[in-house]
Amino acid sequence: MRTPARYVHGAALLSTGLLAGAFGYGAANVVPTFRTVPLDVRLTFHTAMMEVNEPVMQSAMALAILTSFGLAFVSRGLPRRLGLAAGALTVASLLVTVFGNIPLHAHIRRWAAAGSAPAGHTEILRQWELFHTVRTLTGLSAFALTIGIAVLAGREPAERAGRLTWSRR
C-alpha cells in the first residue's frame, strides 16, 4: 500500500472503528439498561444523553463517510469497491440516524418535559431501538469492510522501491 494510502486507511480504520464501537456500546449496554430502569429515568437519561450524543455521533459518522470514500479514492480494484461499500454503509448509518432516531428523540424530549409518556409510547421506543440496531449493523459492517481492505493489503504485497505497495492487476 502506498504511503499516502496507508494514512487514509488508518484514518478510515479509526473512524469506522470508533463509530462501530460507539453504536455497539449503545446496543450492548445502553439499550438493555433503558429496558430495566423506570420510564421516567429512561426519558430523563435518554434526553440528556442525546443532547451530548447527537453532535458527537453525527461528526463521527461524517468522518467515517469521508475517510471511507477517501480510502476508495486512493485504492484500486476490490479495495476500492470495499471502500465504496463502507462509505455507503456509513451514509446509511447517517440516514437512519437523521430520518429515524433523531425524529423519535423529539418525542422522547417532549415526554421527558411533560413527565410522562403517552399511551402507545412503547411502540415508539421499540422503533428507536430498531433504528439503533440497523445503524449499529451498518456501522459494524463498514468497519468490517475497512478491516477487509487491510487483510487484502496484507495478502497482495509487492516490493516496489523498498516500500510495501499493493500490486495492481
HELIX and SHEET records of a PDB file:
HELIX    1   1 THR A    3  TYR A   25  1                                  23    
HELIX    2   2 GLY A   26  VAL A   30  3                                   5    
HELIX    3   3 VAL A   31  THR A   36  1                                   6    
HELIX    4   4 LEU A   39  VAL A   74  1                                  36    
HELIX    5   5 GLY A   77  VAL A   96  1                                  20    
HELIX    6   6 THR A   97  ASN A  101  3                                   5    
HELIX    7   7 ILE A  102  ALA A  114  1                                  13    
HELIX    8   8 HIS A  121  ARG A  155  1                                  35    
SHEET    1   A 2 PRO A 157  ARG A 160  0                                        
SHEET    2   A 2 ARG A 163  TRP A 166 -1                                        
END                                                                             
